[in-house]
Amino acid sequence: MNSSIDGLLSTLNLTNTGARTTEDIFTGPSQWMPLGRVFGGQVLAQSLIAATHTVVPERMLHSMHGYFLRPGDVQHPITFAVDRIHDGRSFSTRRTQAYQQGKPILSLIASFQTDDEGIEHHVEMPRDLPDPESLPSASEVLAAIDHEVARYWSRERAFDIRHVPAPIYVHADGEREPRQALWMRAFGRLPDDPKLHRAALAYASDYSILEPILRAHGIAWATPGLKVASLDHAMWWHRDARVDEWLLFTQESPSAGGGRGLSLGRIYTRDGLLVASVAQEGMVRVPDPGAFD
């Protein structure tokens, strides 16, 4: 198995401490990151796994909304406290608080539902985008750059990510439009557990969701003085999908202002089935905003 997938699965394999007063307590490791801050998608996915452990097996995660409170430190493990807020006839609600050194770094509420029948429809997937095989991978785009962040993005992430149009890692060329799409899939096969795949999808959804904000103003990740941080993250799972098969993630930013930007996204299977919707607001600060008008 790919070492990056081993790392992802190890991170999502939480330890049940067995302690419970009013909350269930779990612990999990922090993945190494080049700048020393815990990847937001990691703590989201771990918090969802912790909540999932407290729900009856037949109820599947269908929505969550989380707030990033403090940056996490990769040098320390994370403790997850799950509050069993409510169990109804069809739905269960959980709140997970993630802590490091006694301080909360993320707080989220998630909802789970017993499978049910109902009306169905979904927005169609764009059909005019290139196939993932025709696009360069991050390792191909960043191979010549000798920098720890470039090395991590190109070699150590658990997901293969391919942008439409070209990525904005170093340069933000082309039209300044607040939208993009990308293909993504895990670098190796994951276990056949739909609950794990839903948590892993939350993990991957945090990689790039704020990029349409930057693309709208011609801002690359390598822009000197750029500061970007996730503030909150909402997600709705509509249908099952495997994250080790190609998924299309379409993204757009309807608004930015006040040092913040909002991005919305839809995730489709390769054959066009809408499997999840995503929304995230982030802090975006540049040294001279007027230079990007």
N, C-alpha and C positions, 0 to 999 in steps of 0.2 A: 504493500500500500504506500502511496505517496506520503512523504514525511510531513508535508503541510496538512494533509488530511488526518494523519495520526495526531498532530497537534490540536486540530480542531476537535476531534472526537475526545481527546483527553481533557480538553478544556470544558466540554459539555458534560463530562462524566462527573457529576457533583457527588460529594460525600454527604450522606444523611447522618447528621450528628446524633440522632435519636432523641435530642432534647426537644421538648415541647411544653410550653406553658399555654399562652394564648396564641403562639405562632409556631410553625415548623421551621427548624433551623438547618440550613445546608451550607457547605463550604465548597469553594472551587478555586482553581489556580488562575493566575493572570498570564496571558501570553506575552512573550517578549515583543516589544515594539521599539523601533529605532529612536524615538524621541522620549521614551520612558513613560508615556501616558497610555493607559488602558484603552484599547479600541472600543468605541461605543457599541458597535455591533456585537462584540463579545459579551459585554455585561448585559445587553438586552437579551441575547439568546440564553445566557445562563439564568437570568431571572425568570424567563419563560419556562425553562426546563424545571426550575425549582417549583414554580406554580403547578406545572403539569403533574409533578410527583404527588400532589395533594388532592388530585381530582380522580374520580372513578374512571377506569380505562375507556369506557364507551363515550366519554365526552371529549370532543376535540376543540383545541384552541381555535377561536374564530376572530378575536379582535383584541387589541391592546393599545394603551396609550401610556407612554412613559416620559418622565422628565429627567434630564441629566442635571444633577445638582452640583457635583464637584468632579474635577478630573481625577481619574484613578491612577494609581502608581503600580507599574508592572512588577515592582519589587515585593509586593505584598499580596497574599491571597485575599479572596473576597468572601464575606459572609452574607448569606441570603436568608431573610426572615419573611415567611409567607403567612399572611393573615387570611384565614378561610372566611371571607366576608359573608358569602351567601351560597347556599345550595338549594335551588328550586327544583321543580318537576322536570324542566328541560335544560336549564342553564345553571352554571356555577360561576361565581365571581371570586377572584383572588387579588390580593395586593401583595406585591413583592417589594421589599426594601433591600437594596444592596449596600453593604457597609465595608469600609476599610478603616482599620484602626479606630473603630467606634463611631465613625462619622458616615452618614449616608452619602453615597455617590450617585445613586439612581433610585427613583421611585416609580413604580408602574402598577396599573390595574389591568388585569386580563380577564376575558370572558370565555367560557367553554360551553359547548352545546352538544346535546345528544343529537345524532343524525336524524334529520326529519325531511319530509317531502314538502314541496311547495312549487310555486311558479318559478320560472328560470328565464334569464336573459343576460347578456353581457355585451359590452362595447367591443366592436371588432378590432382585431390587431392590425396595425399598418402592414400592408403587403408590398410596399415599394422599397424595402430595406435590403441591403446585401446579406447574404448568408454569413454565419460566423467564420466558416472555413476560408472565406475570401478576405478576411480582415486580419491585421497584424495583432499578435498578442502583446501584453505589456512587456514581456521579456524581450521581444523583438524591438519594441519601441525604445526601451530604456537600456538595452544591452551595453551601449557605448558610454553610459554615464557612470562615473565612479563616485557615488555618493551613497551613504547608508540607507537613506529613504528610497532611492531608486533601486538599490539592490534588494531591499525588502519587497517593494511593490512588484518587482519583476521576477523574484525567485522564491519568496517565502510565504506569500499569501495563499490561502487555501482555495481561492477561486480564480479561474481563468476569465479575464474581463476584456472585451473587445468593443471599442467605441464606434459609434456612428454619429457625427463625422469623427475626424481624428481626435484623439484624447488631448486634454489640456494640461498634461503633466508639466511640460516645460514651456510650451508656446500655446497661445490661444489664437490661432490663425483662422481665417475665414470669416463668414458672416457672424455678426453679434446677435445671436438669437437665443432666447431664454428656454431652449429645449435641446434635448439630445436623446439618443437611444443607445443601448449597449446589450450585447449578448454576454451571458455569464453562465458558468457551470463549475462545479467542484472539480478539482484536479484528479480525484479518484473516486472509486465507488464507495457509497455510504451504505450502512445497514438498511434493511427493508422495514424501517419504522417511520410511518408518516408523521408522527409527533416530532421525531428528531429532524425530519426534513422541514417541517414548519419552523422550528427554532433556527435551523441553519439558514433558512430563507430570510428570517429577520436579521441574522448576522450579516449576510451578504447585502441586504438592502441598504445598509448604512455606509457602504464604501463610497458611493458616488452620488447620492441623492441630492446633495447641495451643488453639484457642478453646474446645472443650468443657470444658477444665479451668477456664477463666475463667468460662464460663457457669454451671457448677455452683455457683459461689459468688457470682454476681451481680456479677462484676468486669468493667468495660468497659476497652477499651484506653486510654481517656483518664483512667483512675484515677490521681490524683497519686501519684508514688513507685513505681508499678508497674514491675517489671523482669522481662522475659521473654527468654530466650535458648534457642535450640535446642542440645541436647547431642549427640544422635545422630539418624540418620534411616535407616530400613530400608524397602525397597520391593521388591515382586515384580510383574513384568509377566506377566499370564496370556494376554493376547490383544492384537492390534493395535487401535488406535483413533486417530482424528484428534482433535487438541486444538483444531482450529478448528471443531468441531461440539460441540453441547451435551453435557456430561458431568455426571453426578450424583455428588457426593462426599459419602458418608455418614460421619459421624465420631462417636466416643464416647470418653470417658475412663474407664477402669476403676479408676484409682487416682491419688491425689495425696498426697504427704507428704514430709517432710524437705526442703522447698524445691524439690521436683521433682514433675512430673506426667507421666503417660503418656497418649498418645492413639493410637487405632487408627482406620483408615479404609478404606473400599472405594470404588472408582471404577467407575461403570457408564456404558455408552453410553445414549443416550436410549431405545433400544428394549429395554434391560434386560440387556445382556450385561456380565458382570463382567470388567473389563479389567486392574485392578491392585488390590493391597492395600498399605497403608502403615502404618508404626508410627513414632512419634517420641516421645522423652522430652525434656522441656525443664525448664530452671530457671524457677521462678515465685516471685517474691518481692514481697510487699506490705508497706508500713510497719507495719500493724497487722492481722495475720492474724485476730485475734479479732473484728474488726469485720465479717468476712464469714462467720462461722459461722452 
